[in-house]
Amino acid sequence: MPARRSRKKPEKQIKIAKERIRILFKNAEEEFRKNPELSHRWVQMARKIATRYNIRIPRELRRRFCKKCFRFLVPGENSRVRTNPKQQAVIVRCLGCGNIMRFPYRREKKKKI
């Protein structure tokens, strides 16, 4: 049985897919106040595009949705954001499913005199 070759999508299609993902997240942010379910659906569509074209969602957008229930997160509305100096992390809790996500940060190092 011959080995199956994976074919990479054309660069033009990948560029369009990345642009579409950004548009979907922008629309989700604008629409959240009026229709939260529609914004959750747009996040799911963006994820589906990313998996279909095998591209990564940018970091700033990846932190805007829950990794467990894939809901669009808006601080104060459906998520709680806290900082923890001991862990040096920003802790985001999804109020829909209760999932906790930790994003590490580093403090600026003091300059030695």
C-alpha positions in Angstrom: 0.0 0.0 0.0 1.6 3.3 -1.1 2.2 6.0 1.5 -0.4 8.8 1.4 1.0 12.2 0.7 -0.4 15.2 2.5 -1.0 18.1 0.3 -0.5 21.6 1.7 -3.2 24.2 0.9 -2.2 27.0 -1.3 -0.6 30.0 0.4 -3.4 32.3 -0.9 -6.1 30.2 0.7 -4.2 30.1 4.0 -3.9 33.9 4.0 -7.7 34.2 3.3 -8.4 31.8 6.2 -6.3 33.8 8.6 -8.1 37.0 7.6 -11.5 35.3 8.0 -10.6 34.1 11.5 -9.8 37.7 12.6 -13.0 38.9 11.0 -15.1 36.3 12.8 -13.5 37.2 16.2 -14.1 40.9 15.5 -17.7 40.2 14.7 -18.1 38.1 17.8 -16.8 40.9 20.0 -19.1 43.5 18.4 -22.2 41.2 18.6 -21.7 39.8 22.1 -23.9 42.4 23.9 -26.9 41.9 21.5 -26.6 38.1 20.8 -24.1 36.1 22.8 -25.1 32.8 21.2 -24.2 34.1 17.8 -20.8 35.3 19.0 -20.2 31.8 20.4 -21.1 30.3 17.1 -18.7 32.6 15.3 -15.8 31.4 17.5 -16.7 27.8 16.7 -16.6 28.7 13.0 -13.2 30.3 13.4 -11.9 27.2 15.1 -13.2 25.0 12.3 -11.5 27.1 9.7 -8.2 26.9 11.6 -8.4 23.1 11.8 -9.4 22.7 8.2 -6.5 24.8 7.0 -4.1 23.6 9.7 -3.2 27.1 11.0 -2.9 28.4 14.5 -5.2 31.0 15.9 -3.1 34.0 17.0 -2.3 34.2 20.7 -4.4 37.3 21.4 -7.4 35.6 19.9 -6.8 32.2 21.5 -7.2 33.8 24.9 -10.6 35.2 24.0 -12.5 31.9 24.1 -12.8 29.0 26.6 -10.8 25.9 25.7 -13.4 23.6 27.1 -16.8 24.8 26.0 -15.5 27.1 23.2 -17.5 30.2 24.2 -16.4 33.7 23.5 -15.2 35.2 26.7 -15.9 38.8 27.8 -14.4 39.8 31.2 -17.1 40.7 33.7 -19.9 39.2 31.5 -19.2 35.5 31.3 -15.6 35.2 32.6 -13.7 36.3 35.7 -10.1 37.6 35.3 -7.7 37.6 38.3 -4.0 38.0 38.7 -1.9 35.8 41.0 1.5 37.2 41.9 2.6 33.9 43.5 2.1 31.9 40.3 2.9 35.0 38.2 -0.2 34.2 36.1 -3.4 35.8 34.8 -6.2 33.4 35.8 -9.3 33.4 33.6 -12.4 31.4 34.7 -15.2 30.7 32.3 -18.5 31.3 34.1 -20.3 29.0 31.6 -18.5 25.7 32.4 -16.2 26.7 35.3 -13.0 25.9 33.4 -9.9 27.7 34.7 -7.2 28.9 32.3 -3.8 30.2 33.5 -1.7 32.4 31.3 1.8 33.1 32.7 3.4 36.5 32.8 6.8 37.8 33.9 7.5 40.9 35.7 10.0 43.3 34.3 13.5 42.8 35.7 15.0 45.7 37.6 18.0 47.2 36.0 21.2 46.6 38.0 23.0 49.7 38.9 
